[in-house]
Amino acid sequence: MAVSWLILCVIGMAVVGFFVARQKAIKVSEGDPRTLHSLPSYYGYSVFLFAVVPALLLLLIWQMIQPIYVGATVSANLPAELRADADAAGLAMSDVRRVAEGFEIAVREGAMTDAQIASMRADMTLLRERLGEVGVAVGSNVEQFTVNAARQMRNLDNRLGLLRTVVVLLVAAGGLYYSFQRIAPALRARNITEKAVEYLLIGASTIAILTTVGIVMSMLIETSNFFSLYTPSEFFFGLTWAPSFGGGSELGIIQLLRCTLYKTLIALTVAVPSGLFSAIYLAEYATPRVRAIAKPALEVLAGIPTIVYGLFALVTIGPFLVSVFGNNGLGWM
């Protein structure tokens, strides 16, 4: 079962549990909700949370661990000469993943059968033809071990995917049963629900903080690696920016700064007058009706990342300016 469908099944079970738990809370109150510690809805929320949170946490952990386990298991069966070279093993595993994904797509779309995959050989033209039909490009130098490893990877993924579905649904059902059995007038359902929400908010904020820390650490590590190859004086004071994938790059930031400041000056020349005049008009001259429409529209536009506007200008305004001024017209382009 696909992960999206599994999540929907868990949520569906929890929603049903919510309504059943609320009805049970009303039933155990013997028609007088005042005997309950919390409102009936809180009993439903507690059942919902016990069903959803453990199951989805398990699913998240499973989704992180399964690719690592499958990759390690499959790579252990690669030829010894490939495993001895980390780069070669990485390239080989990329081919294995591509072929395995191609097998899965081909079976799903009816281009191949499981029997054909089980007997597939790398030297068969059928491999490239069938995978090409579903949009998966396979080179002519696919080795037999790649096909064997792809079969193993697909089989492992399918078996673990089935096990994941069963375990996650069992955990969700177990949470439903456990929380449903606890429903009683004295159960502090509101406290349980509020504490669970508090932990969820703490977890969300922790993820945001750890994500920021991870971004900063990755930038620091890559910066350290960069300056181990290029001296700071060469980078900060160099006048030439000429990257080369073949080596011998000249990476001086002065040229980038000059171009950035040049483009910024052009942008400010357009943006400052138009923005300032628009603000004066909206603040002093626009009618309340115009202001009520323009202000929310401008706030929506302000919330869009500037890179979106840059890409839009690149594919629309840029070609227009080239058609008007030419590639070298007035030295602007």
JOCOR-V487829 format. One record per residue. N is the residue number from 1. PHI is phi as a letter, one per 40 degrees, with the letter a starting at -180 (* if undefined). PSI is psi in whole degrees, 0 to 359 (999 if undefined). Layout:
BEGIN
N | PHI | PSI
N | PHI | PSI
END
This chain:
BEGIN
1 | * | 136
2 | c | 153
3 | c | 320
4 | c | 317
5 | c | 324
6 | c | 317
7 | c | 318
8 | c | 322
9 | c | 316
10 | c | 314
11 | c | 320
12 | c | 316
13 | c | 318
14 | c | 323
15 | c | 317
16 | c | 317
17 | c | 326
18 | c | 310
19 | c | 321
20 | c | 318
21 | c | 320
22 | c | 320
23 | c | 322
24 | c | 321
25 | c | 319
26 | c | 323
27 | c | 316
28 | c | 342
29 | c | 355
30 | f | 41
31 | g | 1
32 | b | 91
33 | d | 344
34 | c | 341
35 | c | 348
36 | c | 146
37 | c | 323
38 | b | 169
39 | c | 150
40 | d | 328
41 | c | 328
42 | c | 327
43 | c | 322
44 | c | 319
45 | c | 320
46 | c | 318
47 | c | 318
48 | d | 314
49 | c | 320
50 | c | 333
51 | c | 319
52 | c | 310
53 | c | 307
54 | c | 320
55 | c | 316
56 | c | 327
57 | c | 317
58 | c | 318
59 | c | 319
60 | c | 314
61 | c | 319
62 | c | 316
63 | c | 334
64 | c | 325
65 | c | 324
66 | d | 311
67 | c | 324
68 | c | 314
69 | c | 314
70 | c | 315
71 | c | 317
72 | c | 320
73 | c | 316
74 | c | 317
75 | c | 335
76 | c | 341
77 | c | 4
78 | c | 160
79 | d | 148
80 | d | 323
81 | c | 331
82 | c | 318
83 | c | 336
84 | c | 339
85 | b | 112
86 | c | 318
87 | c | 316
88 | c | 321
89 | c | 322
90 | c | 317
91 | c | 320
92 | c | 319
93 | c | 328
94 | c | 318
95 | c | 321
96 | c | 315
97 | c | 319
98 | c | 316
99 | c | 319
100 | c | 317
101 | c | 323
102 | c | 319
103 | d | 314
104 | c | 317
105 | c | 319
106 | c | 319
107 | c | 319
108 | c | 325
109 | c | 3
110 | g | 10
111 | c | 337
112 | a | 164
113 | b | 164
114 | c | 326
115 | c | 319
116 | c | 321
117 | c | 321
118 | c | 330
119 | b | 10
120 | c | 140
121 | b | 151
122 | c | 334
123 | c | 4
124 | c | 134
125 | c | 336
126 | d | 325
127 | d | 307
128 | c | 323
129 | c | 312
130 | c | 318
131 | c | 327
132 | c | 329
133 | c | 332
134 | b | 13
135 | g | 17
136 | b | 114
137 | c | 129
138 | b | 130
139 | c | 170
140 | c | 351
141 | b | 30
142 | c | 127
143 | c | 163
144 | c | 326
145 | c | 332
146 | c | 316
147 | c | 317
148 | c | 316
149 | c | 324
150 | c | 320
151 | c | 315
152 | c | 318
153 | c | 316
154 | c | 318
155 | c | 318
156 | c | 315
157 | c | 318
158 | c | 317
159 | c | 316
160 | c | 327
161 | c | 319
162 | c | 316
163 | c | 320
164 | c | 316
165 | c | 313
166 | c | 314
167 | c | 315
168 | c | 317
169 | c | 323
170 | c | 320
171 | c | 318
172 | c | 317
173 | c | 321
174 | c | 319
175 | c | 320
176 | c | 312
177 | c | 313
178 | c | 311
179 | c | 328
180 | c | 322
181 | c | 337
182 | c | 352
183 | c | 122
184 | a | 159
185 | d | 328
186 | c | 352
187 | c | 128
188 | c | 72
189 | c | 322
190 | c | 318
191 | c | 319
192 | c | 315
193 | c | 314
194 | c | 322
195 | c | 320
196 | c | 318
197 | c | 322
198 | c | 316
199 | c | 323
200 | c | 319
201 | c | 320
202 | c | 318
203 | c | 319
204 | c | 316
205 | c | 325
206 | c | 319
207 | c | 318
208 | c | 318
209 | c | 314
210 | c | 326
211 | c | 316
212 | c | 316
213 | c | 319
214 | c | 319
215 | c | 315
216 | c | 316
217 | c | 320
218 | c | 322
219 | c | 319
220 | c | 320
221 | c | 314
222 | c | 325
223 | c | 318
224 | c | 318
225 | c | 322
226 | c | 313
227 | c | 352
228 | c | 342
229 | b | 328
230 | b | 135
231 | c | 148
232 | d | 322
233 | c | 322
234 | c | 322
235 | c | 313
236 | c | 337
237 | b | 2
238 | c | 147
239 | b | 358
240 | b | 131
241 | b | 102
242 | a | 77
243 | c | 147
244 | a | 125
245 | c | 341
246 | c | 1
247 | h | 168
248 | g | 31
249 | c | 147
250 | b | 113
251 | b | 80
252 | b | 128
253 | c | 347
254 | d | 318
255 | c | 319
256 | c | 318
257 | c | 321
258 | c | 314
259 | c | 321
260 | c | 314
261 | c | 324
262 | c | 314
263 | c | 324
264 | c | 319
265 | c | 317
266 | c | 316
267 | c | 318
268 | c | 326
269 | c | 326
270 | c | 318
271 | c | 320
272 | c | 308
273 | c | 314
274 | c | 318
275 | c | 317
276 | c | 314
277 | c | 323
278 | c | 320
279 | c | 318
280 | c | 319
281 | c | 314
282 | c | 326
283 | c | 328
284 | b | 331
285 | b | 332
286 | c | 145
287 | c | 159
288 | d | 326
289 | c | 314
290 | c | 319
291 | c | 323
292 | c | 333
293 | c | 317
294 | c | 320
295 | c | 310
296 | c | 324
297 | c | 317
298 | c | 325
299 | c | 323
300 | c | 316
301 | c | 324
302 | c | 335
303 | c | 350
304 | c | 132
305 | d | 142
306 | c | 334
307 | c | 331
308 | c | 315
309 | c | 323
310 | c | 316
311 | c | 322
312 | c | 316
313 | c | 325
314 | c | 321
315 | c | 350
316 | b | 298
317 | c | 320
318 | d | 305
319 | d | 327
320 | c | 316
321 | c | 324
322 | c | 321
323 | c | 332
324 | c | 311
325 | b | 346
326 | g | 169
327 | c | 332
328 | b | 15
329 | c | 123
330 | f | 11
331 | g | 15
332 | c | 324
333 | c | 999
END
